[in-house]
Amino acid sequence: MACKFPLPIEDLSCPVCCDIFRYPVIMSCSHSFCKACLQKFWEKSGSQKCPVCRRRSSRSEPPNNLSLKNFCEAFLKERSQRSSAGSEVLCSLHGEKLKLFCLTDEHAICLVCRDSRNHKGHNCIPIDEAAEDHKTQAQHTEKQIKKAFEKLHQFLRDEEAARIAALKKEEVEKGWKVKKKIEELVKDMSCLSDTITAIEDKLRADDISFLQTYQATVKRAQCTLPDPQLVSGGLIDVAKHLGNLSYKVWEKMQGIVQYTPVILDPNTAHPYLILSEDLTSVRGGDRTLQLPDNPERFGYVCVRGSEGFNSATHSWDVEVGDSYFWFLGVAPDFVSNHDIWDDIWGVLYTCGGYVVMSPNEYDGKPRLTVVQDPRRIRVQLDRNRRELTFSDPDSNTHLLTMPLLFTEPLVPVFRTYESKLKILPVKASVTVAQHS
């Protein structure tokens, strides 16, 4: 819906902030600006020049443009009324319906915004397509999160069942041990009872019979049993079952939890590439996927890591196998994904040869001699020394060390066609710090 004003919407926008004028002032050159925008521009530039034509102003306090101010206030009032009356959200700048989504700036815009200089050259798609893409991505991510947590939950359920079973087993074993001891005591008591009964019978016999069996009776009466002892280890070993329980479970969880030093960023993957669900491997597909054409996505058949490194030393092992084409390296985090080959360091394997690539030095000629093609490549990024090193971890063979010029964060970059590249996990360990 267009505004019913004698001025086009563009004429109601400040050239500095590109928003509707707020307290506009007019200069001698006839250009108008928000009063605050003009003062900030003058303070920053150090001179009283027009931001548009650069003509110097003779007045430090340009007069208010009352006509323009009234137009802007009327426009804002009508836009507010139309927005309240309608169910659709309108552009805060132009009062038009938000029909597009700018992938570059990641916000909804109107058709006038798309044609303005603020969005010149930006990638814009219909807002319903953007919403569908975001919903699909969110649903897929939610599914993967639930799947990962279900794996952890199942581990905890299995661990709980195993520990309860161990407790029950000990309970049965300790109960059997106590029961056996009780049976032995009952047997001893029965034996003593029989002895007492026999002696009492002898005492009731006639004198001659008593005297004849006296020695045997005395000997039998002196045959006593040892005092009953408390059963050692008869109680449940509570400390074994409860001591550091959470820590022990966490420590054991390392068997199912893997740590991969580099995770691939699916938002940067070329549509030809297919990433694994855990985002640790990439391979070429047999067709181009329908993916959002967002600014982060590579125009080349590449994918980058999800995190940039600007300090310390980082390394990652990549399984290249018998792939006939691959690239491993790094690039500055700020580099445009469409111009990435202008600022990149790494090794390209193609046609059986190794090509060293660095900014503005790629000529496609093999420059690295390797005796035996490695199946794994270790990439080590040392930001302190500004070096990028490639080696074969299986044979412990150094392949190449490259100097790095940039101090900005660097991100890992991977390229392949049909074959799979897999970033290998590293061993994680749980350590306990002792008091010093």
N, C-alpha and C positions, 0 to 999 in steps of 0.2 A: 504494500500500500504506500503510495507516494504522499509526501507532505504537501499540503496546499499552501505553499509559500512562494513569493516572487523570486526568491533566491534558491539556487540549487543547493543540495545538502553539502557539496564540497566547499561552497562559499561560506558555510557556517562553521567550518573546521579550522582550527588554528594550524598554521603551517609548521609550528614547532612541535606541539604535543599531539597533533592530528586528532584532537578531540573537539567537541563543541566548545565554542568560545566561552570563557569565563572572564567577566569584566574586561571586554576587549578595549584596546586603545588603538588609535590610528596614527601612523607616522606621516611625515610630510610627503613621502613617496607614495602615499595612498595604501600601503600595505597595513593590514591589521593583525594584531596578535593578542593573546591573553596577556594581561598586564604582568602577571607573575612569570610567564614564560619569557617575555621580553627582558625583564630584569635579570633573570637567571642567565640568559644568553649573553647579555652585556657583561655581567660579572665574569663569566667564563672566558669570553673573548677579549676582555679588557678594553673594548671600544664600543661606542654607541652607533654601531652600524645596523642596517636593516638585515635580518637573517635571510631575506630572499634576494634582494637586489644589491646588497652591500653598500647602499648609499648611506652616508653618515648623517645622523640626526643632530639637528642643532638644539634640540630640547631634551633635557634629561627626564622630563615628565610629559610624555605625549598625552594629548587630550583623549578623553573617553569617547568611544564610538557608540553613542547612545542608540542610534538606529539599529546597528548590528546587535547591540546588547538586547534590545527589545525583540528583534527577530529570533534570537537564540532562546530567550526565555519562553517565547510563545511556542517555538518548536519543541522545546523540552516538555512544556506543559501538555501539548497535544500528544506527544509521543507517550507520555506517562498515562494519559487517559486511554489511548488506544491499547496500550499494553495491559491496563487493568480490565478493559472491556473484553479483550480477546483471550483465548486460551493458550495461544502460542507466545513463546518468548521472543522478544524483538531485539535487534542489534542495538546496543547501548549508544553506538555512535551515529548510526544512520536511520534507526527506527524501522528497518526492514526485517522481514522474516529471516531467521537463521536457517539457511538451506544447505550450507556447505560446512565441511570440516577441514581446516587447514592442518595437514599432516606435519608441516614444517614447524608451525607455532603451537600445534596441538590444542586448538580451541575452535569453537563454532564461529562462523562468520556469515555475513550476508553477501549477496551478489555484488553490492557496491564495494564492500571490503575486498572482494577478490580482485576487482579491477583497479583498486587503489595501489599507490606505490608501496604501501606497507606490506602488501602481499604479492608484489611483483615477482614472478618466477617461482612462486610457492606451489607445492603440490596440493591440490584441493580435490576432495571427493564429496558426493552427496552425503548429507549428515546421516541418513538412514543406513547407508553402506558402512560408514564409520562406526555407527552404533552396533551394527551386526558383527563387524570385525572385532570390536572390543568385547562384545558378549561372547563370541566364539572363543576368543583367546582366553578370556577369564574363566569360562566353563572348562576348557581343556586344562588350564593351569590348576583349577580347583580339583579336577579329577586326578591329576598327577599328585597333588598334595595329599589328597585322601588316600591314594594308593600307597604313598610312601609312609604315611602315618599308620595305615593298616598293617604294613609290614612290621613296624615297630611295636604296635599293639599286640600282634600275634606273637612276636618274640617275648614280650613281657608276659603274655598269657602262658606260653609254653614254659617260661622260666619259673613263673609262679607255681604251675602244676608240678614241675620237677622238684622244686624245693619243698612243696607240701608233701609230695611222695617220699622224699628223703626223710622228712620229719616223721611220717607215718611208719616208714620202714624202721627207723630207730626206735620208735615207740613200741613196735611189735618185738624187736630184738631185745630191748631192755625189759619188756614185760615177760618175754619167754625166759630170760635169765633170772628174773626174780621168782617166777613161777617154779623154775627148776630148783632154786635154792629152798623155796618153801617145801617142795616135795621131799627134798633131802632131809629137812628138819623134821617133817612129819614121820619119815621113815626112821630117823634116829629116835624120836620120841616113842614110836611104837616098839622099837627094840628095847629101850629102857623100861617101858611099861611091862614088856614080857619078862625082863630080868627081875623086876620088882615082884611080879606075881610069882615067879619061880622061887625066889628067896623066901617070900612069905609062906609058900607051901612047905619049904624045908623047915621053917621055924615051927610050923604046926605039927611036924612029924614027931614020932616017939624019940626018946633020948638016944637010943642006940643008932637009929637011922640018921638022926641029926649029926651025931659025932662021926659016923662013918663018912658022911659027905661034907663035913665041916670045912675042910681045906678047899675043896672045889667050890663050896658056896662062898667062902671068903674071897677067893680069887675072882669069882664071877662078880661079886659085889664091888670089887676094886676096879673093875673094867669100866672106866668112864669115857664119855665122849668129850671132845674139845668144846670149849665155849663157842656158841654160835657167833659168827662175825657178820658185821654189816656188809652188804653187797657193794663192792667197789664199782663205780661207774654205773650205778643203778639209775641215776637221774638223767633226764634228757639234757643233752649238751646245748643249752639255750644259747650260749655265746657263739657257738659254731653256726647256728641258724640265723641269729639276729645281728651278730657283730658286723658292722660296716656293710650291711646288706645292700643298701643303695649303691655304694661304691663298687661292690663285687659285681652287681648286675650291670652297672655302667661299664666296668672293665671288660666283662664278658661280651657286651654289646659290640665291641670292636670287631668281632667276628662277622657281623652282618653289616656294619657301617663302614663305608669306604670314603676316603678323602681324596678328591682329585684337585690338583693345584690350579688347574685352569678349567673353567666352565664356559661352554660356548653360548653366545648370545643369539637366540633364535630370531630376534628382531633385526639382525644384521645379515642373516643368511640369504644368499641368492636363491630365488625360487627354484632353481634346478637342484639345489642341495637338499638332502634329507638328513635331519639330525635325530639321534637316538633320544629316547624318552628321558634319560638321565643327563642329556646335554653334554656327553663326553666323547661322542664319536660323530663323524660326518661322512657321508658318501654321496655320490652322484645318483640322481634318479633317472628314470626313463622318460620323464615328461616334466614340463615346467608347472610348478604348483601355483595355485591362485592365492597369492599372499598380498597383504596391504603394501602399497608402494610408498612406504614411509621413508623419510630422509636417511634414516640410519642403515637402510638395506643396501647391500653392495650391488653395484652395477656389473661388477665382475663376479665370476663364479668363486666366491670366497665367503668366509664367515670369520668373525673376530671373537676374541674372548670377551667375557662379560665385565672384566675388571682391568683397569690400567695400573701399571706399576711405576712409581716415581722415586722409590728409595729401596735400599737393601738389595739382597740377591734372591732371585726367583728362578726355579728350574722346573721343567716339565718334560716327561718322556712321551714320545708319540710313536705308536706302532704304525709303520708305513707298509710292512709286509712286502709283497711283491708288486706293489703299485707301480705303474709305468709313468705316472705323472702326479707330482705333488709339490706344494710350496709350504715352507714353514718359516716364520719370521715374526717381526714386530713392526708396528707403525705408530706414529703419534696419535694420541687419542682424539685430537682436534681435527685430524685430516678428513677432508670430504671423502666419503666412501666411493665417490665416482672418480676421484683423482688419486686414489690410494697408491698407485704404482709410482707416483712422482716422489713420494716420501716413505720409503719402505726399506727395511733391511732383512735379508734372509737368504735362503737357499732354495732354488727351483730345480727339481729333478724332472727332466724331460728327454725323451729319445735316448735314454741310456747315459746321459751326461748331467753334470751338476753345474748350474749357473749361479754365480754369486750376484745378488741384487742389492744395490744400495741407491740412495737418492741420486737421480740423474746420471747413473753409471751403468744402466742395464743395456747391453748390446746383444743379448741372446747367445753369446758364445760361452762354451764350457770353460770355466776357469778353476775348477776344483778337481783334483785327481784323487779318486778313492779306489783303493786296492780291491776291496770287496764291498759290494752294496750292503749296507746295514739294513736290518729289518726293524730296528728301533733307532730313533734319533732323540738324543737329549739336547734340549735347548736351554741354555742358562743365560739369564739376563742379569748382569751385574750393574746396577745403577750407580754405585759408588765409583767404580772404575770406568763406567761408561763403555762397557764391552758386551758383545753378544757372542756366545760361544756355542758351537755345534760339536757333538761327539757321538761315538757309538758306545752305549753303555754295556753292550754284550761283550765286546772285545776291549773295552776301556781304551778306545782309540780316539785321539783328538783329530777333529776334521777341519775346523776353521774358527778363528776368532776375528770379529769385526769391530772396529771402533764406532761408537755412536756419537752423534753430534748434538742431538736434542736433549734438553734437560726436562722437557715436559713429560707427563705420563705416557708410557708406551703400552700398547695392547698387543697381545698375541694375535697373529693372523694365520689362517689355514686355507689351503686351496687344494682341491682334488676334482677329478672328473667322475669316473665310474668306481674306482676302488675306495675302500674305507680307510679313513685315518681315525685312530683311537687314541685319546689322551689316557695314559695309564694311571691308575690310582697309586698312591704312595702309602707306605706302612704308617699307621697312626699308633701312638702308644700313650698310655696313661702313666704318669710319674707322680710320685709322692715326695714333696719337699720336706726334708728333715730340718728340725730346729738347729740353728747354728749356735 
